[in-house]
Amino acid sequence: MEFRYDPIPFIFEKGDLYTKLSILEIADLGNTPGGDKLLLELLKRQNKDGGFPSMINPKLSGVKETERAAYLLSICGMPKEGLALSGCMKFVLKHQTGDGGFSENPKIDIPGSMDWISNQKGVTWLTVEIVDLLRLFGQENAKACQKAINWLRRMELPEGGWGAVEGQETVDPDSSAAVTFLMKDLLGEEDTLYKRGRELYEKHLDQTATDAELGFHVCNEKKVENDVYHLTHLLGQSFFSGKRGADSGYGIRDHRIKKIVEGIVRIQREDGGFIPYWSQESDPLYTGLVLSIFLWVKAMKKGKIKEMIEKTIVGNKWMK
């Protein structure tokens, strides 16, 4: 699969430290002068409370930003017992609710339009990512991790699937996909929650493939042009915690995945980026996530992505 425009220049011109370093890591280029420089710059962003700046309010530490930074730092080879990662984990674990889910920092004033996250109630997709982080740290059997897993199982809606936040009665497809494939990882293909979740995933995948082919989807009874979030949300939720669908057989050989990938290529903008529905401009993070997804579903080989990156950034001042 080929992009209409090279996305790498856009990512490295407009992306933040997290996005650029993540892209280098997925292409096995993290251990380069440029990667080392980005890593040091990222570490400098860590706050005294152990967290990393929130995208909603950069003056405060965000749980989402901290757990994702911790995952990236660990993959980059930072010691799990070191000050940086120990600080991350302490900050994240402070935000586990009494029931077991994880929520955002209560000091952050979350806009009402952002109903997919909460600073008071457990957030399903965030809890999945933190369970992954705990497992990466060898803490799968720790009380905090087991409590989170049990909370996720209790949050299944009566009709199947999961909402994005505790108390929501509407199925959130990407949160449901994240929990579903986590349950397969933890308990195997015979787990009842996984079986129900996969049936729902199949329905959502059918619909998204149809939308990709048509070029639009229906939202609130209106036709809306496809955006990068709509076409990617089932295939990957974050750089390092979103590839389980591909690992479970949902790759480019599946005709629905192929249609979705082709649909993603069609909506690429001339600047090389992709626009999510909440923005008027291309988003570097989601553009990077597209690269990751193409790698996971085998629509593009790692060697090709590496070649694209080296072509763009080798020789740049920050690579020296």
Protein Blocks (a to p, Z undefined) as FASTA:
>chain_A
ZZfbdfklmmmmmmcfklmmmmmmmnopmmgfklmmmmmmmmmmpcfkopacdfklmmbc
cfklmmmmmmmmmmnopafkbmklmmmmmmmmmmccfkopacddfkbccdfklmmbcfkb
ccfklmmmmmmmmmmnopmmgmklmmmmmmmmmmpcfkgpjdfbehiabdcfklmmmmmm
mmmmmnojklmklmmmmmmmmmmmmmmmmmmmnopaceehiacdddfklmmmmnocbfkl
mmmmmmnopafklmklmmmmmmmmmmpcfkopacdfkbcbdcfklmmmmmmmmmmnopac
fklmmmmmmmmmgopaklZZ
